Amino acid sequence: MVEIGFIPGPLPQAGTVVVPVAAPSRLGEAARALDAATGGQLARLLAAEDKPPEHGRILHLTLPHGTDLAGIVLLVLGKPGGVTPLELEEAGGKLVARLTELGIAEAAVAPADDLELGHDAAAIAAHLAHGAALRGYEFTKYKQSQAEDETGHRARSLVFHGLSVEAPEALRAHSLTTAVCAARDLVSEPANILTPRAFAETCQGLTELGVEVEVLDRAELERLGMRALLGVAQGSVQPPYVVVMRWKGAAPPKPLVLIGKGVCFDSGGLSIKPAGGMEEMKWDMGGAAAVYGAIRALALRRASVDVVGVVGLVENMPSGSAQRPGDVVRAMSGTTIEVVNTDAEGRLVLADVLWYAKERFQPAAMIDLATLTGAIVVALGHEHAGLFANDEDLATALIAAGEATGERLWRMPLGKAYAKHIRSDVADIKNVGRAREAGASAGAVFLERFVGDVPWAHIDIAGTTWTSRARPLAGKGATGFGVRLLDRLVADRFEATAPA
């Protein structure tokens, strides 16, 4: 984990200093001072490149032994058409990766004064810091000791000079980083630790930030008639919960509702999954983690918006009491569902949660996030999450938020043709579609049955919640996908003030 700091004071006289320069080779105030102090070495280092350095290029200058500074790292920023906040964040991520390659554990980052990048120095520092923190995230909670070659030379600390920790830009970067990392922590936890009860208790901790939290236990779920959700949970010794989290930073007529699938472990139930890779099913609660993280981010930055987060928390296990293929359950809405495959359980959980949220809150819009289908991974790989929506404006806003944050979405089809896939001979609908045909759309049209005429979007994050290779803003493991996307959407569409 990289520790990020902000200090308004001058750069240190020792250690390693990172200096932003404008592409291809224009030195700012801090770089000019260091260039003069080193006899023009920075300018010569840039001039020695085979081609003009482009955005994200990182150059390292090792200074002679005995000098105060151990080294200077040049971080090249900027593009001819302008540089976006996301590109600055990804440059921060690249910086952390490069410092680790160089074996530099600690560094001070100079302010990006007078670089004319289209953003002021405070915003540049905040975006770089956010990206660096996300790329430097590691889940090491259960590692008592690690080999020197694994951790001894990792980048551990970056201190950004010229910006107070109390500055709005720093506070926003910190709040969003904290929320994403909290979601990643949840997704990374093993299922024996993050049970549905433990997840519900974690949500209750949001009350310290001013979030209203309500936990519905099994008795209340039975009273409400959430039989679809309860059917998924009945094979496990772990009791199910639905948690309602409300950040009421404003009082509009109708709230935005965010809904997350929280299957804390998915064995597949009696339709059991193959053993190979089943350990990864601890992250089948990634949608609920994203909703938790989004509510946390909004509360931390005191967003002027009314947002409700609702998560359905269950464990899907095989046992003598488990739901059977062929069972028929009646959802809270009254819809009967034939359970053809107990491994298509997330949509059963969401069916009741969507209906509950619609009926209770009469929302302005609903957005659900779920690791719903392997079919979406087949269709889109790990580069995009699948977006299904019944409202064009909401879909457009989500796609724009995805492009701005790098949490990209690809619009997928709904419609009557796909609704035919889930017709059942014995119930109103069945929980799977036609074998090997449009599985992600079949899951989405199933969910659509429970949203009525509310503007709604379903985001299938099965391919983006976890990564097996390092990405610009995430190392291997949990990505926290959805937190930044939802925070941006709220700021752009549901708040009066857009983000910096």
Secondary structure, DSSP 4 states (H G I P E B T S, - for coil): --EEEEE-SPPPSSEEEEEEEETTTB--HHHHHHHHHTTSHHHHHHHTSSSPPPTT-EEEEEPPTTSSEEEEEEEEE--TT---HHHHHHHHHHHHHHHHHHT--EEEE---TT--SSS-HHHHHHHHHHHHHHHT----TT-S---HHHHTTS--EEEEETS-TTSHHHHHHHHHHHHHHHHHHHHHS-TTTS-HHHHHHHHHGGGGGT-EEEEE-HHHHHHHT-HHHHHHHTTSSSPPEEEEEEEESS--SS-EEEEEEEEEEE--TTSPPPSTTGGGGGGTTHHHHHHHHHHHHHHHTT-SSEEEEEEEEEEE--STTS--TTEEEE-TTS-EEEES-TT--HHHHHHHHHHHHHHHH--SEEEEEE---SHHHHHHTTT-EEEEES-HHHHHHHHHHHHHHT--EEE---SHHHHGGGB-SSSSEES--STTS-HHHHHHHHHHTTSTTS-EEEEE-TTTSEESS-BTTB-SEE--TTHHHHHHHIIIIISSS---
